[in-house]
Structures are given as C-alpha cells and as structure tokens.
Amino acid sequence: MASGELKYQSGFGNEFATEAVRGALPKGQNAPQKVKFGLYTEQFSGTPFTSPRAVNRRTWTYRIRPSVTHKPYEPYGRTVELLLRSGPFNEVDTPPNQMRWDPVPIPKKKTDFIDGLITLGGNGDPAMQTGVAIHLYTANASMEKRFFYDADGELLIVPQEGALTLHTELGVIGVAPGEIVVIPRGVKFRAEVEGGVRGYICENYGLQFRLPELGPIGANGLANSRDFLAPVAAFEDVDGHFKIVAKFLGKLWEAEIDHSPLDVVAWHGNYAPYKYDLKNFNCINAVSFDHPDPSIYTVLTAPSVTPGTANVDFAIFPPRWMVAEHTFRPPWFHRNMMNEFMGLVFGQYDAKAEGFVPGGASLHNCMSGHGPDAETWERASAAELKPVYLADTLAFMFETQLAVRPTKWALKSKILQHEYYECWQGLKNNFRTAKK
C-alpha cells in the first residue's frame, strides 16, 4: 500500500500481520538470515522482554534501513521547549484552587504540530516511568521533512478542532474531532493538517493504556476491542535531508537523517498506533435512582503499581439518555482522592452553564471541592425528571492518581480564567428559609 491511503485493521492489542509489498513478511520465522527485497529485521519492544504474555507488547518490523542510520542527536534549537515541559513539575508552587482555561488561539504564523505543543501541567517523572503530562496542541502547517517520536511516554491525542493525518512507521492514521488516537512510546510520525487544528494530549509516562476490566458489568459494554483500528503497513522510500525530533527525559533533541524513517515495508506484532471513534462507546447508566461513579465512562486505563488505582484513566461524557428518578442528574458536588483534568470537544457540559467552552479545560486537584455552578444547580433541582437525551456534547477527563501541577505558563497565561471561582458564589444558604 502506498503511503497516504487510509486503511485499517481492527482489534485492541491484536497480533497483526501486514505487508505493503507482497512477500515482504517472513513466514514462520521472525528473523531469518535474509529477508526478501534486502530488508532489515528490527524488533520494536514496548514492554520488557519478560512481561507477562497478556501485557507483552512488541512488533517485528522489516524495513528499508534500520533505525540506527541517523547522525548524533543535538539539543533542539527552537523555543518550543520553553512551553513544552516534563516532570518533575516543580517550577512553581501548585495552589489547591479550582482552575479553568479558555481555548488556546490557533496561531497566525506558520506552526506545525511540534512547535505548537504547550504544556498545562502534569505529575510524576518520565525518568521514573510514572505520572503524566497534559499538553495542548495547535497547528496550521504540516510537518515538513521532519519527524517526531516520544521516548518518555505514549501520546493519547484528542482532537478538538480540525483533523490530523498521522504518517507513522507502521502506517497512516487519520483522526478528527470525536475520535482519539494513541501513538505508542517511540513510534516515529509526522502530522499533516489542512487549516488550523487544536486539541489535547495526555502523555502517559507509566504502564500503557488498556481496556478497563468490566467487573459486574459483564462481558459487554463501554469500549469494545473490535472498534479500535490499527493501520496497515505503508512505507516511504525517499532520500533527502530530514530531521528526527526526539523527546527524551523531558528535553527535545534533533538528529539529521538522509532518508525518511517511515520505511517499514511489513510488520507483525501488537505494538502499534491505534484510533477509536468515541461514538462507538456503549454508555452504562442508572435506570432507577442516583447515578454510578464516573468510572462507568472509562474508555482506556493505564494502571499504577497500586491495584485499583490508575496512573491515568481516560473517561468521556458523550451523548446519552438521563432517566433516573428523584435524582439530581448533573454531576454532584464532590471532593475526591484522584485528580481531574477536563476538556470539552464540542457542545455544552451538563455541569456548567457557561465558561467551559470547546477547546477549554479545567483542573480540580485532590480534595478540591467542585461540581455544578449555581445556575446549573438551580435548574437541575427544579427540573421535571422525564427522560432526557443529552445530545451534541462530548467532554472528557484525564483522571490521575497524582496531583496535576500546572506549569508557570498555565498559571500566568491570559487564557486562565481568574474569575472561575465566581460560578459557585451564588450557591446560597437555603437551610435557613427551608426550616421556617
């Protein structure tokens, strides 16, 4: 298959086998003495060799040149590193305040995916392989003659405006608002755009994302394995002057290379990029009273070393029916141990009447009280509880075990809503009048 065509194979964590040239994939042996067409064998491991079979991730690639054929890496020479941060996140103190941001404007000057990365915050440390970083991206230009890979973690990309076409070592993936894509640690890619684009990224330093266990839900519901799509093999056999930009231990590095590194002609394995259309998520909800914890909306989870506690969960709040009786239907007021970063892809979030807009974000850290604003509380408390379909809405949450520490930019930026706290100030004392 020529690079640029969008074809996929389905399944989550499947053992795929795909070749762009017939006969390029060896049969019955991973590393024969000679591979057809003069290709090089290179194994690409996303987990330690001895990881249990159920979570072991590796892919065998058969490529025109091995990955080692580049010049030495040098520090990245552009200013993007001033806005792109990694753990430990300790440049400023983290307040316990509730925080909310407006969308980042799409730049006017030519900016590609790499130079459009901005970090809002994070936790942990990529060197310790725990924690996350939360980035925003904006771009109005495709990456030209350069490629990117992240050695610090996998990238969960949530487009909010405009589509991305990601040309990766293992094939081509197109992703648009309403979909997500995960680029595994170490996979090289370039991003092509048409017009302005914007979105969110969760950089997961820890164990890889996987489907959550279903427990009492049973065998069906939430995200189904078959709806996840991985690319088929596609390659570029192009010589020229190119650069590879690498994120390694929190810093950006770049190296010259005399050919496109997207030259994998065939591959087989289970370590590959994948996409998912969030419309395929099967919501589970209450049909009597109250409503279950938001964990019922988990699409992907990345476990920590503590059973039952995620390094990070990715949950969504999509269009859905609300039918519970005698129930306050929006998210209730709460404080909790986990730390919640939220974004809005489109529509309106049912817990906020205004201020939380598509492309914006909010952060409620450990034990910081949050919930519906005063207007939403008043409306929901008096609403007729007939079945209601929440349409045209898609919010999401990165929920992580460690407090998200905002960057200096996030706390000083003009897009920070300093008046966010005011949305709760109208919650008055009803007890005094009710008891009379």
N, C-alpha and C positions, 0 to 999 in steps of 0.2 A: 504494500500500500504506500502511495506517495504521501510525504508529509503534508499536512493541511486538511486531509479528509477526516471527517469526524465519524468514527466507527467505534463501537464499544462491545465489551463482553461483560456479562452480569454476574453478580455474586460478591459477597463480602469475605475477604480473606481466602478466596478460592486459589487453587493451584492452576494457574492459567498457562497455556502454551500458545504462542502466536509468532508468526513469521511474516515479514513483509516481502520476502523472496522465497519462493517455493524451494524446499530442500535445505534452507539455511539452518533449521533447527535440528540438532543431532537427535538421533533416535536411540533410546535405550542407554545412553551414557551422557553424563553431564559435561565431562571434559575429555573428549577423545584427543588422541595425539595430534590430529589435524582436523580442522573444521572446514567444511565446504566454503568455497569462494575466498579462501585465505583469511577468514575472520578470526578474531582473537576471542578466547573464552575469558570471561571475567565474572566472578561471583560477587553479588551485591547483598550484604547481610545487614538487616535492620535490627537484629537481636543477637545476643551472644550465641555461639555455635551450640551450646548445650542447653539452651532454653527448652522448656517442655514442648513437645510436638504441637500442642493446641495453640501455643502463642509464638512459636518459632516463625520468623519471617525472613525469607531470603529469596533472591531471584538470580538465576543464571542468565547472563547476557552474552550475546555473540555479536561483536561489534567490529567496525572497520579499523579502529585503533583503540588500544586500551586507555583508561582514564589518566594514566600517568604521563601522557605525552603533552605536557604543558611546561612553560617556564616557571621559575620560582614566584611564589606569591609575595607581593609587596603591600604595605598599608594602602587602603583605599584613599584616593586623593580628593574626594568631593566632600561637601559639607553635610551630606545626609547623615553622617554619624552623629552630628550634633543633636538630631531629633530621633534617631534610632538608638534605643537603649536596651541593655540586657541586665539581668541580675548579677550581683546583688543590687537591688534598687534602694540605694541609700544616699542619693544626692540631696534630698530634702526630707524633713520630717513629714510623717503621714498623719493628718488630722483625722479624728473619728467622724467628721461631718459627712452627711449625705451630699453627694456631688452629682452634677449633671452638666453635660456639654451640648452645645449646638453642633450641627454638622461642620466638618472642615470644608471650606470652599475648594472647589476644583481649581487647580492652578491655571493661570493665564499663560505663563511661559511654558515652553516645551519641557515636559516632565514625564519620565517613564516610571514603571512600577517600582524600580529600586529607589530612585530618587524621590518618590512620592510616599515613602514609608515614614510614619510618625508614631512614636510610642506614647501611649497614655499612661501605662503603668504595668506592674507585674509583681512577681514574688519569686522566691527561690533563687536558684543559681544554675545556669546551664552547665557549669563545670561539675556540679554535684548531681546533675540529671534529675532535678526535681523543681517543680514550680512551672510558672507560665509567664509569658509576656503578652500584653494586649496592644496591638498596633492598629492604626488606621492607615488606609492607603488611598491615595488619589493619583490619577494619571490622565494625561491627554495625548500621550505618544507611545508607540510600541517600542519595545527594547530592540535596538539595532546593533547587530554584531557583538552582542554580549549576552551572557547567560548568568544565572544565579542559582546557588544552592545554599541550604542552611544546614550546617553540621551541628547546630545547637539543639534543634528540635524539629518536629513536624509542624506543618503550617495548615491550619484549618481556616480556609478563606470563605468569607460570607459576603458576596457582592450585594451592594445596596443600590447602586446606580450604574448602568451600563454593563456590558458583557466583557468577559475576558476569554481569549483563546490562548491556552497554555500549551506550548510545544515542549514536551518533556522527553527525556531519554527513552521512555518506554511508550511513547505515543502522544497523541494530541487530544486535549480535553477542552471543550467549550463549556463555560459556566456563566449563568446570568442570574439576576436577582430572583430569589425564590429557590435557588439551588445553592449547594455548597460543594467545595472541592477540598480534598486533603492531599497535600504534597508531602510524602514521607521524608524524613531526615535524609539529607544527602542527595536527593534526586535533583538533577540539573534541569532548568527550564528557562524559557523566555516567555514573556507575556506580550501578546498583541492586543491592541484596543482600537476601537473606532469611535472617536469623540471622547468626551470626558467620562471617567469612571471613578467610583468611590466604593469603599467597603471596609470591612472589619477583618482582622486576623487574630486568631489565638495561636500563639507559638507555644507548643507543648514540649517542655523540656523533659518530661517524665515518661512513664510507660505509654505505649501507643494507644490511640483511641481504638475502641472496640464496641460492639453492640452490648448494651446492658443486659444483665440477666432479667428474665421476666417474672420469676417467683410465682406468687399466686395468680398473676395474670394468665399464666399458662403458656401454651405453645404459640399463640397468635397475638398480634397487636404491636403497637409502636412501629419501629422501622424494621422492615423485612430485608433479609440478606439479598434476595433476588433483585431488589430495586437499586442496589449500588452498582455503579458502572465503572469499569476499568478500561483504559484504552487498549487498542490493538497495536501491534508493532508498526512503527513508522520511522524512517531514518532520513538523515541529510548527509549526503556525500559531497561536501562543499569545502574547498580550500580558501584561505584568505586570512585576514588579520582580525582576530576575535579576542575577546576578553571574558574570563570567568570571574565573577564576583562571588566570594565565599563569605558567609557569616560563621565565624569560628571563635568560640569563647567570648562572645559578646562584641567582637570587632569585625569590621568588614576588611576583606583582603581582595586583591585582584591579581590575576596572572594572565599573561599573553598565551595564546594558543593559535596554531596556524591552520586550524580547521574547526568545523562545527563539532562540538562534543555530543550532539544529538545523533549519534551514528550507530545506534543499536538496530541491527537488521532483524534479529529474532531474540526472543526471550521466553523463559518459562519460570514460574515461581509464584509466590504470594506476597511479594513486597513491591507494591506498585501504587501509583496515584489512583484515586477514585473520586467519583462525584455522586451526588444524591439529590434528587428533586424532592424538596420538602413537602410538595403536595401529596406524596405517597405515604406520608406519616399517618398512621392509624391511631387517632386520639382515644384514650381511655378516660372516662369521666364519670361523675356521680349521676345516678338516676333517681335518688331518693332525697337525701339532705346533706348539707355541708359539701365540701369537695376535698378530694385527696391532696396530698402534698404535691408540689410542682415537679417532683421527681417522675411523675407519670408522663411527663412531656420530654423525657430524656431521649435524644437521638443517638448520641455517642457518649461513652465514658472512658476516661483514662484513669485507671486505678492508682492508688498510692500503696505504700507498704502496709498501711493500716486497713484491715478488711472493713468494707462498708463505707470507706471514706475515699472520695475521688481526689486525685490531684487536680482534675478539672472535669466537669460534666458540661456537655453542650445540650441545652434544652431549648425548645421552641414553643411559641404560643400562637398557633395558626388559626385559621377559620375553624369554628367548632360550634356545636349546639350547647346551650346552657339550659338545663331543665330542672335543676334541684329545687325542692320545695322548702319554704320557710328558711331561706338561706341567703346570707349576704354573698352575692355572686362574684364581685371582683376579688382580687387577692386581698386577704385580710391584713390588718396591721400585724407586723411581726418583727422579731429580733431573732437572729439565729447564729449558729456557730460558723457556718460557711459564709463565703464572701461572694457577692453577686454583682457582676458587671452585665448590664443590659444594653441592647441595641435594638433599633427599630428599622426594619427593611422597608415596609410600606404600611399605610393605613394608620389607625389610631390604637394605642394600647388601652385596654379597658380599665386600667387602674389610674390613668391620668387624663384629665380633661384637656389640658393644653401644656405646652412647654416641652413635651417629649415628642420630638418630630423625627421623621425618617432621616437617617444619617446621623442622628444624635446618639447620645449614650448617657448612662447613669451608673453610679457606683455606690453600693451600700455594703460597707465592710462589716466585719464581725461585730455583732451586738449593737450595731447602729439601727435604731428604730426606723421603719419605713412602712409604706402602704399607700392606700389611695389618698388623693388630695381631698380637700374639704368639699369641693363641688361634686366629685365622684361619690363620696360617702353619702352626701345628702340625697343624691339622685338614686343610688342603689338601695338605700334604706327605705325609700318610698315607692320603689318600682313595683309594678304588677308582675308577679312571678309566673308569667306564662312562658312557654318555650320560646327561646330567642336564639337566632343564629348569628353569631359574631362573624361577619363577612369582611372581606377586604382588610385583613390585618395579618401581620407577621412580625412578631417580636421574638427575640431570642435572649438567652442568658448563658454566659460563661460563669459557672459556679465552681469555685476553687477552695481547697482546704486552707490555704494560707491567705492572709490579708493582702489585698492588692495595693501596692504602694505607688501612688501617682508620681509621674516624673515632674521635674521642675517646670517643663513646658506645659504640662497639663494643668498645673496649679496657677500658672501665670498667664496662660493664653486668654485671648479675648473671647474665645468661644465658651469659657467656663461661665455657667450661669450662677452668679453670686447671689441672686435672689431666689434660688431654688427652695430654700427653707420656707419661704413665704407661702408656698402652696398648702402647708399644713396649719398655718396660723389661724385660719378661720374655723378650726375644729373647736367649738365652744363647749362649755360646761352645760350639758343637758340634764344632769342629775338634779340640780337644784330646782329646776322648774318641773321636772317629771315627778318628784316626790311630793309636791304640794297638792 
